[in-house]
Amino acid sequence: MKKNILITGSSGFLGGSLVKYLSLHDLNIFTSSRDSEDKNVFRFNLESKYDKNFFQSKKIDVLIHCAYSFNYL
């Protein structure tokens, strides 16, 4: 059975590289974004609450957190 992997920060260097690498393997890859309409992209902002139902509905097995919010001023 394929593992469901959620990767935050997929638009960055580390997260983007990880998505490319893991996409070569037999995995279901989901990513996070603040403004995407793709069904495999979980839409959220690190500075706000997330939808817990996403994790249940997609049955996320692994979360790899590569995102960083640098808007701290």
N, C-alpha and C positions, 0 to 999 in steps of 0.2 A: 504494500500500500504506500502511495506517495505521501511524504510528509508535507504539511502546509507550513511555510516559512513566511513570516512577516518581517520586512526589513525597513526600518525607519532611516531617513536621511539618504534615500536612494538617488537624489539629485546631486549629492556631493561626491567627492573623489572616492572615498572609502566605500560608502554605501553603493555607489554606481558600479564600482569594480566588483564588489561582492555579488551584486545582482547578475552581472555578466557571467561571472564564474559559476555561480550556483545554477544558472539557467542551463548550463551544459549537462547537468545531472538530472536524474529522475525525481524532480521536486516540483511542488506547486509554489510559485513565488508570488507573494503579495507585497506591495510597497505602500508607503504612506506619502501623502502630499497635502498641501494646503489647498490646492485648486485644480484637481484633476477630475474628469468625468469617467475615467476608465473603471470598469467593474472590478478589476483586480487591484485597484489602488484605493486604499483606505484613506478617506479624506479627513484630516484633522490638523489642528495647530497645536504644537507642543505647549503653548501657553493657555490652552483651554481644556475643558473636560472632554474625554473621548467617549465613544459609544461602546459600552461593554458588550452589547449584543453582537457587534462585529466579530469579536473573538469567538463567541459561541456559534454564530451562524457559519463561519468559515472553518471552525474547528482548528484554530491555529495551534500547531504543535510547538513551534519555536519562534521566539521573538528576538531579533538581532537589532539592537539599538545603536544606530550610527548617527542619529540626528543631534543637532546642537542649535539652540536658540541663542543667537548672539545679540538680540535686541534687548539688552538689559539696562540701558540708560533711560 
